[in-house]
Amino acid sequence: MRFAGTKNLLRWNMAALFACAACLWVGCSESSEKPLFPEDEISEEMELKLSGWKVDSLDTEKLVVRVSPTKGWLDSLVIDSLALPGSSALYLAADDDLVDPALGEKLVPGTVISTKDTNQFSIVALDSYNRIAGVWLVVWKLPETPKSSDSKVASSGDARSSSSETADSAGSSETDSSSDSSAGTSSGSSSDSSSGESGTSGGSSESAGGDSSSSEENVSSSSEVAQPQAVKLADLSVDGGTVTVEGSKVYVEMPYGSDLSSIQLIPLDTTNNLIRPVEMEFEGADGNVGTYSVVAGVQLPGSDFSARNDFWATTSDAMAEEGRATVAYVTNYRFKAEENLSENGESLSLSSKIVTCGWGVSNAIIDGSWKLAGGFYFVGAYSGSDAKNIYDVDYSSGTPSTDESYIAKDMTFGKSFTARPTAFEIKYSYNHVTNSSSDYPQKSLVYVMLVGENGKVVATGAFSDNASTDMAERKVQLSYGADPFGLLSGGYAVAEGLTLGTGDEDVISIHVMFASSAYAHVVAGGTAGNSGKYRGGENSSLTLDDFKLIY
């Protein structure tokens, strides 16, 4: 919505301020050709759009904007856009001074302002010299609450000029409101007035034109404020997803790829950012209205493991594909293994297998031909194409290397994800086969990492088993801003360049790994009798049944 006013009005009494400045600095000399600080050219148009709210009226003289929710009461409003070309910046006021307020947070698209405990907030505009060019007051009606007869609900009338108290942008620092203000969310009012009292700020009726509005100009008192009807929990639904109520939590599950920052719950006609929990009021089955924490999430495709899914990557296809290399047009090297992921109809099994390298028609064995590779199933992609890439990830020509092969080099970890789960559950079993390495003992590995921009790890959760486990369900809490398992420092298959964040960063991707051998992404071995170099136990296996993210 565009607000258009006269140029001198939208300069917000700048002339008066500059006149004062001129008097102080040049003694109000009539010979002064221009003020020390020239007047900025402020745009005649202001743009203000609010999510879920509409602008009812705009008073360009008193600089008051009245707003109301488009349908049903909302505990917050979100600034979609706010601009006044010509001003250098717009801020929330951190106090209730309407002339020289302290600056709070900078107002940008997405700023959320609570409407639960106050009925107003102030917008402070600075000019290019970082002077206060003006202060707008935004007010709304609070819903009526069923309390005792002497309870007062704040009116959304003009807080600068009401039937009992008047003030304006040039002379008053008091406003009329019954609710306490929060400095973090609004400029609020520090002046409380009971139902039988009125307060007057000294001289405010004489300032800025001296307009003291009558009760006709003011919006109706609390007795006329309509009580919004709370939506029943049982009536909640969402297109394309499901709504589940668990105690005081409302969980909205959407398909993978949905925009969780713009979810519309039916029958509400507004959208909400439900990536992080949002408090809303609904009517429960007992008829009482209560506050519920509402959050949205998604499940990963193919996480029931009834069959392979392209959302997930595996090294098994490369293991199953024989690789060949020819050197000097004579020696023909062959790299052989077998697939190490099997589909069981309702589950998937990963196993650690041997990959060999031989030469010639008879596929004779060369020194260092036995290496052990783990079975991996992970969110991301794998670029290796055959067993040659498993045995020697960097092989290009000549005799294949008998050194360790770091196959995680060909793994791309993670896919797009914005939700913030609190835990994960997995149904699985594990078959343990001991190896002889003390540095890299055989154990399984399951982990989830939530990752933000610039490689910041937002949350981690992981476990491993070093003994066989029958089919069981396990729940692992995600630690935000912490890495208790040591995923980033333990030598596991993780993306390069990750560093631990604070846990408050926005999530942009999810990394999930299932491995039959935690260290066998480094494919290692030796000649006969040197299996002690294996970083895992041959034929160790991990079976996956169901995986679920918890919100």
C-alpha positions in Angstrom: 0.0 0.0 0.0 1.3 3.5 -0.9 1.0 6.3 1.5 1.1 9.7 -0.2 1.2 13.0 1.7 2.4 16.5 1.1 6.1 17.0 0.9 6.4 19.2 4.0 4.4 16.7 6.0 6.5 13.7 5.0 9.6 15.6 5.9 8.2 15.2 9.4 8.6 18.8 10.7 12.2 18.8 9.5 12.0 22.6 9.0 11.5 23.1 12.7 14.4 20.9 13.6 16.7 22.7 11.2 15.6 26.1 12.4 16.6 25.1 15.9 20.0 23.8 14.6 20.5 27.1 12.8 19.8 29.1 16.0 22.3 27.1 18.0 25.1 27.2 15.5 24.8 30.7 13.9 22.9 32.6 16.5 19.8 32.8 14.3 21.5 35.5 12.3 19.3 36.8 9.5 22.4 37.1 7.3 22.8 33.3 7.3 22.3 32.2 3.7 21.7 28.5 4.5 21.7 26.2 7.5 24.8 24.4 8.5 23.1 21.1 7.8 21.0 21.3 4.7 17.5 19.8 4.5 17.3 16.3 2.9 15.0 15.7 0.1 12.6 13.1 1.6 10.3 11.1 -0.8 6.7 12.0 -0.8 5.7 8.3 -0.8 6.2 5.7 1.9 5.7 2.0 1.3 4.5 -0.3 4.1 3.3 -3.9 3.7 2.6 -6.2 6.5 2.1 -10.0 6.4 -1.4 -10.9 7.7 -2.3 -7.3 8.5 -3.8 -4.4 6.6 -3.5 -0.6 7.0 -6.8 0.9 8.0 -5.8 4.6 8.0 -2.9 7.0 7.9 -2.7 10.3 9.7 0.0 12.3 8.0 -0.2 15.2 10.4 0.1 13.1 13.6 2.2 10.5 11.9 -0.1 7.7 13.1 -0.9 4.5 11.2 -3.7 2.2 12.3 -3.5 -1.4 11.3 -5.6 -4.6 11.9 -5.3 -8.3 11.1 -6.9 -9.3 7.8 -8.7 -12.2 9.4 -8.6 -13.5 13.0 -6.2 -12.4 15.6 -2.4 -12.9 15.1 0.2 -12.8 17.9 2.7 -11.1 15.6 3.0 -9.1 12.5 5.8 -9.4 9.9 7.1 -6.5 7.9 7.1 -7.5 4.3 8.4 -4.2 3.0 9.0 -0.8 4.5 10.6 2.0 2.6 10.9 5.8 2.6 13.2 6.9 -0.2 15.4 9.7 0.9 15.8 8.4 4.5 19.1 6.6 5.3 17.6 4.0 7.6 14.5 3.0 9.5 14.6 1.6 13.0 12.3 0.4 15.7 12.2 2.8 18.7 13.6 1.2 21.8 11.6 3.4 24.2 8.4 5.4 24.1 9.9 8.8 23.4 8.2 10.1 20.3 10.6 13.0 19.8 14.1 11.7 20.5 13.8 7.9 20.9 16.6 5.4 21.4 17.1 3.3 18.4 16.3 -0.4 18.6 16.8 -3.0 15.8 16.9 -2.0 12.2 13.7 -2.6 10.3 14.2 -4.9 7.4 11.9 -7.2 5.5 11.1 -10.2 7.7 11.3 -8.3 11.0 8.7 -9.9 13.4 6.9 -7.7 15.9 4.9 -9.2 18.7 1.3 -8.0 19.1 0.5 -10.0 22.3 1.6 -7.6 25.0 1.3 -4.2 23.4 -0.9 -2.4 20.9 1.7 -0.2 19.2 5.3 0.4 18.1 7.2 3.3 16.7 9.2 3.6 13.5 12.2 6.0 13.6 13.5 7.4 10.3 17.0 8.8 10.0 18.2 11.2 7.3 21.5 11.1 5.5 23.2 12.9 8.5 21.9 10.2 10.8 19.5 12.7 12.5 16.0 11.7 13.5 13.8 12.9 10.6 10.6 11.7 12.2 8.8 9.1 14.2 5.7 7.2 13.0 3.4 5.4 15.5 1.7 2.2 14.4 -1.3 1.1 16.5 -3.9 -1.6 16.5 -6.7 -2.9 18.7 -6.0 -5.6 21.2 -8.6 -8.4 21.5 -10.9 -8.3 24.4 -9.9 -10.7 27.2 -12.6 -12.3 29.5 -11.3 -10.9 32.8 -12.9 -9.1 35.7 -15.1 -6.1 35.0 -12.4 -3.6 35.9 -10.0 -5.0 33.5 -9.0 -2.6 30.7 -8.1 -3.5 27.2 -6.1 -0.9 25.3 -7.8 1.0 22.7 -6.2 1.3 19.3 -7.1 5.0 19.1 -4.6 7.7 18.3 -2.1 7.3 21.1 -0.8 10.8 20.3 -4.3 12.5 20.6 -7.2 10.8 22.4 -10.1 12.0 24.5 -8.1 11.8 27.7 -4.6 12.5 26.5 -3.0 14.3 23.6 0.5 14.3 22.2 2.3 14.7 18.9 5.6 14.1 17.2 7.0 17.5 18.2 6.1 17.8 21.8 5.0 14.7 23.7 6.8 11.6 24.9 3.8 9.9 26.5 1.2 7.6 24.9 -2.0 6.1 26.2 -1.9 2.3 26.4 -2.9 -0.2 29.1 -0.4 -2.9 28.1 3.3 -2.9 29.0 5.6 -2.4 26.1 8.5 -4.6 25.2 11.6 -2.7 24.1 12.6 -5.5 21.9 9.5 -5.5 19.8 7.8 -2.1 20.1 8.3 1.4 21.3 5.4 0.8 23.6 3.9 3.1 26.3 5.1 3.8 29.7 2.0 5.7 30.7 -0.7 3.5 32.3 -4.2 4.8 32.8 -7.0 3.1 34.6 -10.7 3.1 33.5 -11.5 6.1 35.6 -8.3 8.2 35.2 -6.8 10.3 32.5 -3.2 11.7 32.1 -2.0 14.8 30.3 1.5 15.3 29.0 2.5 18.9 29.8 1.6 21.3 27.0 1.1 18.6 24.4 -2.2 20.1 23.3 -0.4 23.2 22.1 2.2 21.4 20.0 2.3 20.7 16.2 -0.9 22.6 15.6 -2.5 21.8 19.0 -5.0 19.3 17.7 -6.6 17.5 20.7 -8.9 14.9 19.2 -12.3 14.1 20.6 -13.7 10.7 21.3 -15.2 10.7 17.8 -11.7 10.6 16.3 -10.5 8.0 18.7 -11.3 4.3 18.0 -13.9 2.7 20.3 -13.0 1.6 23.8 -12.6 -2.0 25.0 -16.3 -2.6 25.4 -16.6 -2.3 21.6 -13.6 -4.4 20.7 -14.8 -7.7 19.1 -13.4 -10.9 20.5 -11.8 -12.9 17.7 -12.9 -16.4 17.3 -10.2 -18.9 18.0 -9.7 -21.6 15.4 -10.3 -25.1 16.7 -7.4 -27.5 16.6 -9.6 -30.2 15.1 -10.3 -27.9 12.1 -6.6 -27.4 11.2 -5.4 -28.8 7.9 -2.8 -28.0 5.2 -2.9 -28.6 1.5 -0.6 -31.4 0.5 0.5 -32.3 4.0 -0.7 -33.4 7.4 -1.3 -31.7 10.8 -0.6 -33.6 14.0 -1.3 -32.3 17.5 0.9 -33.7 20.3 0.2 -32.0 23.7 1.0 -28.3 23.2 2.8 -28.9 19.9 1.3 -28.7 16.4 3.4 -30.5 13.8 2.9 -29.7 10.2 4.5 -32.3 7.9 5.0 -31.3 4.2 6.5 -33.2 1.3 10.2 -32.8 0.8 11.0 -29.7 -1.2 8.1 -27.6 0.2 8.7 -24.0 1.2 8.4 -24.2 5.0 8.8 -20.4 5.2 5.4 -19.8 3.7 2.9 -22.3 5.1 -0.9 -21.6 5.2 -2.8 -23.5 7.7 -6.5 -24.0 6.8 -8.9 -22.3 7.8 -6.4 -19.4 8.5 -6.0 -17.1 5.6 -2.4 -16.0 6.4 0.9 -17.7 5.8 3.6 -18.2 8.4 7.2 -19.1 8.5 7.2 -22.4 10.3 10.8 -23.4 9.9 11.3 -22.5 13.5 8.5 -22.9 16.1 5.8 -20.2 16.1 3.4 -19.7 19.0 -0.3 -19.5 18.0 -3.6 -19.7 19.9 -6.2 -22.4 19.1 -9.2 -23.8 20.8 -8.6 -27.3 22.2 -11.0 -30.2 22.4 -12.1 -29.1 25.9 -13.2 -25.7 24.4 -10.5 -23.7 26.1 -8.1 -21.5 24.1 -4.5 -22.2 24.6 -1.1 -21.4 23.2 0.5 -24.0 20.9 4.0 -24.3 19.4 3.6 -24.7 15.6 6.4 -26.1 13.5 6.8 -27.6 10.1 9.1 -30.3 8.8 9.7 -32.9 6.1 10.8 -36.5 5.8 13.5 -37.6 3.4 12.4 -39.4 0.2 12.9 -43.2 0.4 13.6 -43.3 4.1 11.5 -46.4 4.6 14.3 -48.3 2.8 11.8 -50.7 1.0 13.8 -50.0 -2.1 16.7 -47.9 -3.3 15.9 -44.2 -4.0 17.8 -41.8 -6.2 17.8 -39.3 -3.4 20.5 -41.4 -1.8 23.9 -42.4 -3.2 25.9 -45.5 -2.8 29.4 -46.9 -3.7 27.9 -50.3 -4.4 27.3 -49.8 -8.1 31.0 -49.0 -8.6 31.9 -52.1 -6.5 29.8 -54.3 -8.8 31.3 -52.9 -12.1 34.6 -54.5 -13.1 37.3 -51.9 -14.1 40.1 -52.4 -16.6 43.3 -50.6 -17.5 45.9 -51.2 -20.1 49.6 -50.2 -19.7 52.1 -50.2 -22.6 49.6 -52.0 -24.8 50.5 -55.2 -23.1 49.4 -55.5 -19.4 45.7 -55.6 -18.8 44.8 -54.7 -15.2 41.4 -55.9 -13.9 39.8 -54.4 -10.8 37.1 -56.6 -9.3 34.7 -56.6 -6.4 31.0 -57.2 -5.9 28.0 -55.1 -5.0 27.8 -54.4 -1.2 24.2 -53.1 -1.0 21.3 -55.5 -1.2 17.6 -54.9 -1.3 15.5 -57.1 0.9 12.0 -55.9 0.0 11.5 -54.1 3.2 15.0 -53.1 4.1 18.5 -52.4 2.7 21.7 -54.1 3.8 25.2 -52.6 3.5 28.4 -54.8 3.9 32.1 -54.3 3.8 33.8 -56.2 0.9 37.2 -56.9 -0.6 38.2 -55.3 -3.9 41.1 -56.8 -5.8 43.5 -55.9 -8.6 45.0 -58.5 -11.0 46.7 -58.4 -14.4 46.8 -60.5 -17.6 44.3 -62.9 -19.0 44.5 -65.1 -15.9 43.9 -62.2 -13.6 47.0 -63.1 -11.6 47.4 -61.3 -8.3 49.8 -58.4 -7.9 51.3 -57.2 -4.6 48.9 -55.2 -2.5 45.9 -56.4 -4.5 43.5 -56.9 -1.6 41.8 -53.9 -0.1 38.7 -53.6 2.0 35.9 -51.1 1.2 32.9 -50.3 3.3 29.3 -50.2 2.3 27.9 -46.7 2.2 24.4 -45.2 1.6 24.2 -41.5 2.0 22.4 -38.3 1.1 24.3 -36.9 -1.9 26.0 -38.2 -5.0 28.9 -40.5 -5.8 31.0 -40.0 -9.0 33.0 -43.3 -9.1 32.0 -45.6 -11.9 33.7 -48.9 -11.4 35.9 -51.0 -9.1 39.0 -49.2 -10.4 37.7 -46.0 -8.7 37.3 -47.9 -5.5 40.7 -49.6 -5.5 42.7 -46.5 -6.6 40.5 -43.4 -6.6 43.2 -41.3 -8.4 44.3 -44.0 -10.9 44.9 -42.6 -14.4 47.7 -44.7 -15.9 50.6 -47.1 -15.1 50.7 -49.5 -12.3 47.8 -49.0 -9.8 48.8 -47.8 -6.4 48.8 -50.2 -3.5 48.4 -47.2 -1.1 45.2 -46.2 0.6 42.4 -45.0 -1.6 40.3 -42.2 -0.2 37.0 -42.9 -1.9 35.2 -40.1 0.0 36.9 -37.8 -2.4 34.3 -38.8 -5.0 31.4 -38.3 -2.6 29.3 -35.2 -2.7 27.5 -34.8 0.6 24.1 -33.3 1.4 21.0 -32.0 -0.4 18.8 -29.0 0.0 17.0 -28.8 3.4 15.7 -26.0 5.6 13.9 -27.7 8.5 15.2 -27.9 12.1 14.5 -31.4 13.5 15.2 -32.1 17.1 16.2 -35.8 16.7 16.1 -38.8 14.4 14.9 -42.4 14.8 16.3 -45.4 13.0 15.2 -49.1 12.9 18.3 -51.2 12.1 20.4 -54.3 12.9 24.1 -54.7 12.8 26.4 -57.7 12.3 29.9 -57.2 13.7 33.0 -58.9 12.4 36.2 -57.9 14.3 39.3 -56.7 12.5 42.8 -56.5 13.8 43.5 -52.8 13.5 43.7 -51.0 16.8 43.8 -47.6 15.1 40.7 -48.2 12.9 38.6 -50.9 14.7 35.5 -52.2 13.0 32.3 -50.3 13.9 29.2 -49.1 12.2 28.4 -45.5 11.6 25.1 -43.5 11.4 25.0 -39.7 11.4 22.9 -36.7 10.6 24.3 -33.2 10.1 22.4 -30.0 9.4 24.6 -27.5 7.6 24.2 -23.8 7.0 26.0 -21.3 4.7 29.8 -21.2 4.5 30.1 -24.8 5.7 28.8 -24.0 9.2 27.5 -27.1 10.9 24.3 -26.2 12.7 23.5 -29.5 14.4 24.9 -33.0 14.7 23.7 -36.4 15.8 25.5 -39.8 15.5 26.0 -43.3 16.9 28.0 -46.4 16.1 28.0 -50.0 17.3 31.0 -52.2 18.0 29.0 -55.3 18.8 26.3 -57.1 16.9 22.8 -55.8 17.4 19.5 -57.4 16.6 16.8 -55.4 14.8 16.0 -52.5 17.1 14.8 -48.9 17.1 17.1 -46.1 18.3 16.5 -42.4 18.8 19.3 -39.9 18.7 18.9 -36.2 19.8 20.4 -33.6 17.5 22.9 -31.2 19.3 22.6 -27.7 17.9 26.0 -25.8 18.0 27.8 -29.0 19.3 29.5 -32.1 18.1 29.6 -34.5 21.0 30.3 -37.6 18.8 33.3 -35.9 17.2 32.1 -36.2 13.6 34.3 -33.2 12.5 37.5 -34.5 14.1 37.1 -38.3 14.1 38.4 -39.2 10.6 34.9 -40.1 9.3 33.5 -39.6 5.8 32.2 -36.1 6.0 32.3 -33.1 3.6 35.5 -31.1 3.5 35.7 -27.5 4.9 33.0 -27.9 7.6 33.3 -26.0 10.8 31.1 -26.0 13.9 28.6 -23.1 14.1 26.6 -21.7 17.0 23.5 -23.6 16.2 21.4 -20.5 15.5 22.3 -20.4 11.8 19.7 -21.1 9.1 19.9 -24.6 7.7 20.4 -25.0 4.0 21.3 -28.7 3.6 21.1 -32.1 5.4 23.9 -34.7 5.4 23.0 -38.3 6.4 25.4 -41.3 6.3 24.9 -45.0 6.9 28.2 -47.1 6.8 28.8 -50.7 7.5 32.4 -49.8 8.5 33.0 -46.3 9.9 36.6 -46.0 8.6 36.5 -48.0 5.4 35.9 -45.0 3.2 39.7 -45.2 3.2 40.1 -48.4 1.2 43.3 -50.1 2.5 44.9 -53.5 2.6 48.1 -55.4 1.4 49.5 -58.6 0.3 48.4 -62.0 1.7 48.8 -62.0 5.4 48.6 -58.2 5.7 44.9 -57.8 6.3 45.7 -55.9 9.5 45.7 -52.8 7.3 41.9 -53.3 6.7 40.0 -50.4 8.2 37.0 -52.6 9.0 35.9 -56.2 9.3 35.2 -58.1 6.1 31.5 -59.0 5.7 30.4 -56.7 8.6 26.9 -55.5 7.7 24.4 -52.8 8.6 20.7 -53.4 7.8 18.4 -50.3 7.5 14.6 -50.6 7.9 13.0 -47.2 8.7 14.5 -43.7 9.2 12.5 -40.7 10.5 13.3 -37.1 11.5 11.6 -35.9 14.7 10.4 -32.3 15.1 
